[in-house]
């Protein structure tokens, strides 16, 4: 089953993708409502008459309460680390547990939406990921494509504070084109539970990256268990896989090549991410209006760094 949120005739609805039609849920339920019921109950929900897919605008499949974005691909870590801070290799601590950061659930975009990068950002990048959506009772309800857009020049500066990415990340993320329930992808799982899905990324129709999702260091079930450890995860939360290797983002290639080739994204560039068994997600890069300058820091009386 594939669930989607879409706009039609000025109204936002959610429902099931049925061949060439979108079948809205009766009663105005959202995708997040359906996720909270579990796959079996969601598949039994009453549906309204279909709307032709060609007449709707797809939106982000759901609005999650939180997004934990993991970094589960070793090759990505090695390449981006060299690009961001000039150091090669993978930190020893990375192998201890699946690390993640929280990103912004309020700036999610759907398919074909323009992505407004900070006007000051010049090292503009995409990140090809698969996201798992948590179901009830700490299960995985399904999967969608996640583009974790990144302003690498902003990210490089702010991560020197050792708190992780900040404004270099939270301006936008894309989800879509829809949410595919886990049972539809179970046939792609290998003996260890990794999903052998082919993932590709292209810019303006030119492929720049290709990898298998099964190259993750941990399964999604392990990511979910770690997210829930000493904490709380609820139905509808999103868990990003982290960026795939072998060109899943430009920064990895910059770190490997030693130059910004391929070049950073520019206004008008269209990025398309495709994942086997799920679909494709495309967005166009634009610039947001210039932001107001940040007021100067007021130094305290006791100088830390005289």
N, C-alpha and C positions, 0 to 999 in steps of 0.2 A: 504494500500500500504506500502511496505517495501523498503527502499532505502539503498544502500550500496556502499562503495568504496572498490575496490578490485584490486589485481595485477594478471595479467594473461599473460604468455609468455613475461615477462619483461616489460609489459606496465600497467600503472595504469589507471583504468577507473572507472566510477560511473554509477549507473543505478538502475534498479528495480529487486528485488528478485522475481522470477517467478517460483514457485514450485521447480523443480530441476535445474533451470537455472538462470543465471544472464543476464539480458537484458540491455546492455549499452545504455546510452543516445546518440542519434545522435548529432553530432556537438561538441562532447567533453565536454559537460556540466558537472559540478561538482555537488555533492549533495547540497553544499551550494548555488549554482546557482538555483537549483530546489526549495530549501526552500524559497528563495527570491521571487519566483513566487507565492507561496501559494499552498495549496493542490490541488485545482481544476485544476489550470493550469499545475501543475507538473504531474498530472495524465494523461494529454492529450499530453505530450511530445512524440515526435517520438523516437522509440527504434530500436536499431540494433539487428541482429540475436543473439540468446542466446548463452552463454558459460556455459558448465556444471559446477555446483557449486563445484563438487569434484576436479575440475582442478584449482580453484582460491584460492588465499590467501586473506582473508578478512583483511582490514585495518580499522583504526578508521573511522566511517561513514562520518565524515566531519571535516574540520579544522575551528573551530570557531574563531571569532575575540576576544572573551572574554569568560571566564568561571567564573560565580558567584556561589560559593558553599555555600548553606544555611545550617542551622543546625535546622531542623524543627521537630526533634523527642525528646520529653522530656526525655524519658528513656535513650537515648544515652547521652544526656547532663549530666545527673546525674552520670552515670557510668564512663564516660571518665573523667569528672572533678575530681572525686576521684582518678582515676588512674594517671592523669597528675600532679595535684598539691596537692593531699591529702585532698581536701575539698569536703564534700558531698553536696547533694542537687542541686537545680537549681537556678541560680542567678535570683533575682526578675526582672532584666532588660530583661531577655530572653523573658518574657511574653508580653513585650510591643510591639515588632515588630519582624518580621522574619530576624534575623541577618545573614550576609553572609561575606565571604572573597573572594578576587580575587585569583585564582590560575593560573597556567601556561598553556596557550593554545599551547605552542610550544613543549611540551614534551609528547603529547598524543600518546598512543599506541593502537593498535587494538587487536583483538582476537588472542590468541596463541603466542603473542609476549613475549619475556623475559623482565622482569622488573628489571632494574639495580638499586638496592638500594645503597645509599652511603656506601662505604666500612666500614666506622667507625660506622655505625648504627647497633645496636644489638637488639633493641626493634622494630622489623619490623612488620607491621600491614597492613591489608586491610581495606577498608570501602565499604560496600554495599549500593549503592545509585541508584536512578532512576534520569535521567536527562531529563528535558524538553528542546526542541530546539525551539527558538523563530521564528515565521514566520512573514510575513509582517503585518503592522498595529497593532503591539503589540498583536498578537495572538499567540497561542501555536500550532506550526506545528506538532510536534510529540514527541516521547519519545524513549530513549535508556537507556542502563545500564551504570552506571559510577562507576568505582573503584577508589576511592581517596586514593591512597597508602600513608602510613604514617610511618615515622621514629620517633617513640614516644620518644625515649631518646633525640634526637635532638630537637623535638618539645617542650618537657618539659623545656629544658634549655632556648630556645630562647623566649618562651612566657612569661618569667619573665620580659621581657622588655615591655610587655603590648602593643605590636603591632600585635599580632596574629602570626600564624605559618609562617615560612619562609623556610629554607632549609629542614625542616622536612617534607615538602609537595611537593615542586615544582620540584622534580626530575622526577616524572612520574605520569600519570593518564591514565586510560584505558577507552575507550568507545567502545560499540558494543553490539551485533554483527552487528546490523543494526539499522536504524531509522524507527520506526513504526509510521505512521501518526495517529493523535489524534482520527480520526473517528473510527479507528479499535479498540480502547480501550474505546470508549464512553459507551459501554454496561456494563463496570465494575464500572461506577460512581454511588455513592450512592446519596441520596436526597440532600446532601450538596455539592456535586461536588468532593468528595474525591474518588480516584481510589482504589477499593478493590482488589488489586493485591497481590498475595502471593509472598514473596521474601525470598530466601534461600541462604546461604553461606556455602561452604564446603572447607576443606583443605585436599588435597590428598584423596578425595572421602568420607571424614567423615564430616557429617553435624555439623556445630558449631553455626549456627544462623538461625532463622526463624521469620518473622514478616509480618504484613500487611502494605502495603504502605498507606492505609487509616488511620493509626495511626499518620500521620503527624499532626502537630498543625495548619497548614495553607494549603490551596489548592495551586496548582501550579499557578492558576490565581492570587491569592493574592501575591505569590512570585514575579510574573512578574510585577504586579502593583507597588509593593514596589521597585523593581529594577529600574523601570522607573521613580519613583518619584524624581523630581528635578534633573534628569539625562537623559541619552539617552541609549536606548536599540535598537539594530538593528537585522534584520533577520539573523539567523545563530548563534546568541549568545546562550550559554548553561547555564542553571540554574539547579544546582544540588539540590536534595531534602534534602541533609544531610543524615547521616547514619541512617538506620533503627535501631530500638531497638532489644532487646532480642538476642544479639549476632551478630549484624550487623558488629561488629568489635571486635578484641581481647581485646582492651583496656577497653571496657565496661565490659567485663567479668573479666578482671584483677581488675578493681575497685570494682566490686561486690564481687569477691572471696577473695580479699586481697592478692592474689599471682598471678604470671604470669602463670596461667593455664586457657586455653590451652597455650602452650609455644609460644614465638614469632616465626615468620616465619623464615625459614632457606633456604639457597641455595638449589634449587631443588624442593622446595614445590610448588605445583600447587593449586592455588585458583580458584574456580569456583563459580560465582554468577549467580543465575537463577531468573528471574522475569516472572511471569505468563503473557502470552499475548505478551511477547517480545522475550524471548529466554534465552540463556546462554552465559556467557563471561568467558573464562578461560585464565590464564596467569601463567607463571612460574617465581619464584623469583630467581634472581642471584645477584652477587655483582659487582658494578662498580669498575674500577681501583681506587686505593687509591688517594685521593686528596692531593694537595700540602698544607703544613701547612700555617696557616693564620699569616701574620706578626703581631708582638706584638703591642698593643695599645701604642701610644705615648701620655703620659699625658700632658695636657696643663699646663701653668705656674700657673694659678689659680686653685687649687685643689678643686674639688667639694666635695669629701669625704676624708678629711685629715686623 
